[in-house]
Amino acid sequence: MSRYAAFLRAVNLGETRKAPAERLRSAFEAAGLEDVATFQTSGNVVFMAPGRQSDSSLIEAIEGGLRDELGFEVPVYLRSADRVNQIAAKEPFAAAAVQASKGKLQVALLLDKPSAAAKKRVMSLASERDRLTLDEAELYWLPSSGTQQSSLDWRSIERALGPSTVRTQGTLERLAAKFF
């Protein structure tokens, strides 16, 4: 059995996209997954997958289970336990820059590894106020102030990289420490 984390996009936002922990666990168990646990209320689910399944078949099963249980579409960003540990341990920016920032280090989880052209487009948006770096299928963002004060052009980023779901690196560190 392999251990994974699924990061769900746009759940528990507003009144129409509620996904209580019990219903999330139920959807994952109905998809044949085991040892299901939720972490925080922002759509982080850890589980074991029996047998050898491709990432795409796991995502398809989870998204179908969530659609059936919740009544709305929920995009799933799947990462193996090893990859979550790598993301949590990554130090994408100099320690001095992180300490000087009033914002928290953010990780945008992408569906796929971006092309070289997409990376170039996104990196052209980086600045001293909004530091960016890409690694595998993750975009690391260090805003100099809070995320709400940033002028980073997320629409251009999404056009280049596709949709994403964002977590703080601290959330990923705590999830990795607790489950992996």
C-alpha positions as MATLAB code, in Angstrom:
seq = 'MSRYAAFLRAVNLGETRKAPAERLRSAFEAAGLEDVATFQTSGNVVFMAPGRQSDSSLIEAIEGGLRDELGFEVPVYLRSADRVNQIAAKEPFAAAAVQASKGKLQVALLLDKPSAAAKKRVMSLASERDRLTLDEAELYWLPSSGTQQSSLDWRSIERALGPSTVRTQGTLERLAAKFF';
ca = [
       0.000    0.000    0.000;
       1.156    3.510   -0.792;
       0.489    6.608    1.295;
      -0.691    9.849   -0.309;
      -2.000   13.311    0.415;
      -4.799   14.796   -1.652;
      -5.109   18.562   -1.649;
      -8.589   19.676   -2.641;
      -9.231   22.946   -4.417;
     -11.965   25.326   -3.276;
     -13.638   23.371   -0.486;
     -14.996   24.975    2.661;
     -15.163   28.326    0.913;
     -18.487   30.037    1.350;
     -21.800   28.354    2.040;
     -22.132   26.342   -1.160;
     -18.842   24.409   -1.090;
     -18.932   22.910    2.390;
     -17.042   19.653    2.871;
     -17.057   18.500    6.500;
     -14.338   16.049    7.512;
     -16.799   13.158    7.901;
     -18.075   13.570    4.355;
     -14.564   13.856    2.958;
     -13.544   10.638    4.720;
     -16.709    8.935    3.483;
     -16.005    9.937   -0.130;
     -12.440    8.641    0.039;
     -13.489    5.370    1.673;
     -16.208    4.893   -0.950;
     -13.428    5.203   -3.559;
     -11.733    2.162   -1.954;
      -9.071    4.081   -0.037;
      -8.007    3.207    3.489;
      -6.698    4.805    6.675;
      -8.284    8.103    5.617;
      -7.616   11.179    7.748;
      -8.286   14.864    7.217;
      -5.926   17.638    8.239;
      -7.234   21.102    9.060;
     -10.383   22.303    7.316;
      -8.930   23.447    4.011;
      -9.241   20.210    2.068;
      -6.181   18.170    3.017;
      -6.777   14.404    3.073;
      -4.208   11.696    3.802;
      -4.876    8.079    2.857;
      -3.492    4.688    1.876;
      -4.134    3.286   -1.595;
      -4.254   -0.499   -1.848;
      -2.585   -2.183   -4.825;
      -0.745   -0.467   -7.616;
      -2.818    2.319   -9.105;
      -1.737    5.126  -11.378;
      -1.997    8.669  -10.063;
      -4.546    9.473  -12.768;
      -6.813    6.555  -11.786;
      -6.579    7.559   -8.107;
      -7.476   11.151   -8.941;
     -10.378   10.011  -11.106;
     -11.735    7.755   -8.334;
     -11.373   10.479   -5.680;
     -12.967   13.201   -7.822;
     -15.866   10.872   -8.635;
     -16.346    9.998   -4.967;
     -16.272   13.659   -3.967;
     -18.767   14.589   -6.706;
     -21.121   11.836   -5.529;
     -20.771   12.697   -1.831;
     -20.712   16.495   -2.000;
     -22.736   17.224   -5.113;
     -20.124   19.456   -6.740;
     -16.837   19.095   -8.607;
     -13.645   19.184   -6.550;
     -10.276   19.226   -8.327;
      -7.712   16.978   -6.605;
      -3.969   17.637   -6.432;
      -2.323   14.341   -5.492;
       1.124   13.979   -3.938;
       2.926   10.893   -2.640;
       4.180   10.834    0.936;
       7.744   11.164   -0.366;
       6.857   14.225   -2.435;
       5.064   15.901    0.473;
       8.185   15.371    2.586;
      10.345   16.907   -0.160;
       8.053   19.935   -0.459;
       7.977   20.402    3.322;
      11.782   20.266    3.532;
      12.412   22.573    0.563;
      14.081   25.900    1.221;
      13.358   27.697   -2.036;
      14.546   31.132   -0.891;
      17.427   32.424    1.199;
      16.724   32.313    4.930;
      17.297   36.077    5.195;
      14.572   36.755    2.597;
      12.119   34.485    4.393;
      12.848   36.141    7.751;
      12.520   39.639    6.278;
       9.158   38.849    4.708;
       5.971   39.802    6.512;
       4.141   37.192    4.427;
       4.136   33.425    4.742;
       5.841   31.155    2.249;
       3.123   29.798   -0.065;
       3.148   26.632   -2.179;
       0.873   26.426   -5.215;
       0.338   22.764   -6.061;
      -0.054   22.288   -9.809;
      -1.691   19.478  -11.752;
       1.385   18.901  -13.927;
       5.021   19.857  -14.243;
       5.089   23.032  -16.361;
       6.856   23.377  -19.684;
       9.995   25.469  -20.041;
       7.999   28.192  -21.828;
       5.402   28.294  -19.017;
       8.160   28.502  -16.401;
       9.740   31.412  -18.266;
       6.410   33.290  -18.451;
       5.754   32.823  -14.734;
       9.267   33.685  -13.635;
       9.004   36.960  -15.575;
       6.311   37.968  -13.036;
       8.651   37.590  -10.033;
       9.907   40.656   -8.210;
      11.570   41.616   -4.939;
       8.064   42.013   -3.480;
       6.843   38.659   -4.813;
       9.605   36.074   -5.081;
       8.802   32.982   -7.150;
      10.473   29.695   -7.960;
       9.236   26.492   -9.565;
      10.192   22.933   -8.665;
       8.529   19.900  -10.243;
       4.763   20.626  -10.097;
       4.942   23.255   -7.336;
       5.255   27.029   -7.457;
       6.819   28.568   -4.352;
       5.811   32.152   -3.635;
       7.243   34.423   -0.957;
       5.217   37.639   -0.727;
       6.982   40.500    1.034;
       3.747   41.293    2.859;
       0.503   39.392    3.251;
      -1.011   37.616    0.263;
      -3.918   40.075    0.130;
      -1.517   43.005   -0.290;
       0.315   41.391   -3.199;
      -0.054   42.688   -6.734;
       1.131   39.392   -8.234;
      -0.838   38.605  -11.390;
      -2.383   35.228  -10.498;
      -4.528   35.196  -13.639;
      -1.395   35.239  -15.786;
       0.129   32.536  -13.611;
      -2.943   30.347  -13.998;
      -2.995   30.913  -17.760;
       0.628   29.744  -17.922;
       0.547   26.886  -15.398;
      -3.089   25.839  -15.248;
      -5.164   25.742  -12.076;
      -3.578   25.239   -8.677;
      -4.418   24.998   -5.025;
      -2.337   26.919   -2.498;
      -1.179   25.998    1.007;
       1.387   27.611    3.263;
       4.615   25.694    3.527;
       3.968   25.584    7.280;
       0.771   23.605    6.626;
       2.713   21.141    4.473;
       5.426   20.864    7.142;
       2.854   20.088    9.853;
       1.019   17.587    7.641;
       4.283   15.806    6.792;
       5.350   15.682   10.441;
       2.025   14.263   11.561;
       1.414   11.664    8.840;
       4.655   10.892    7.026;
];
